[in-house]
Amino acid sequence: MSVLIVGSTALDSIKTPNAENPRLLGGSASHAAVAASFFAPVKLVGVVGEDFPKKYITLYKKHRIDLGGLQIQPGKTFHWSGEYEVNMNNRRTLLTELGVFEKFTPHLPNAYKQSAFVLLANIAPALQHHVLDQMTKPKFTVADTMDLWLNIAMDDLQRLIKRVDGFVLNDSEAHQLTKEDNVFAAMRKIHKMGPKYVIIKKGSHGSILSSPKGFFICPAYPLHKVVDPTGAGDSFVGGMMGYLSTAKGGIDANIRRAMIYGSVAASFCCEGFGLNRTTKATRAHIEQRVKELGLLTKF
Ligand code: AMP
């Protein structure tokens, strides 16, 4: 089975205390698609401008990502720039140039409409709705978001939360959405908004799932050095959806293990700028870290 992923397809200019890297391949959909591609065929929905480097198209293709839903429009590719503090957790957005995203309407090729697994990666909730509207009967839909949409598109976002099976957000966004300081109380409130599966990401402290089968605490893979955490959350949810789409059995039987695979995908993302490290990983590297996480959490 394949995973349909919609989200931002971007050029990222990233500054850390140690280095600066302009115009890397980025965007929520790019990170999620590459992470998912280790497990399953991926169908990408997004838009880039005519300035989008050919080498990035080649990179998508190397990961066997179906680009039938990637529009190339006259104009500039979405460009995002961010700067990290010394702790590599706090980040400040320096620039957001929407470019061709400003007028983007996702049109799904017919072959995409029957995808069973749908990841609505971070992008304006109105566009996430537009993709869902075109789907025939997806088996499992998950949406991710960011603080910007909580600030400027809360109504669209709340309608979206009602429509999806799973909702993924980080702890500060969960607080913003529910006004709850306690993460478990926040999850309970989010369930009441609709989704059966709620996942709260806690950066280098891992993530927590609340599901019909109860809670699951998923660790982050212990890294001694973080080079660039941009896209870690997208890699997490992309890896999780990729694994889930190929696992035998239902969602409840597989979602915990799928989160572990997502966590491992995110760890590779953090070890290099942009997608530099993730694209060098192999399934064997992933399996090795999954095994290590198993040993680390066994008691
Ligand atoms: P994360 O580190 O998980 O927050 O994801 C970072 C990615 O989100 C970068 O690759 C950016 O290109 C992308 N991004 C930043 N701002 C936006 C936005 N307003 N809409 C969609 N994607 C964005």
Residues whose N, C-alpha, C, O or C-beta is under 5 A from the ligand:
A	BS01	AMP	S8 A10 D12 G26 G27 S28 W80 N122 I123 P229 T230 G231 A232 G233 D234
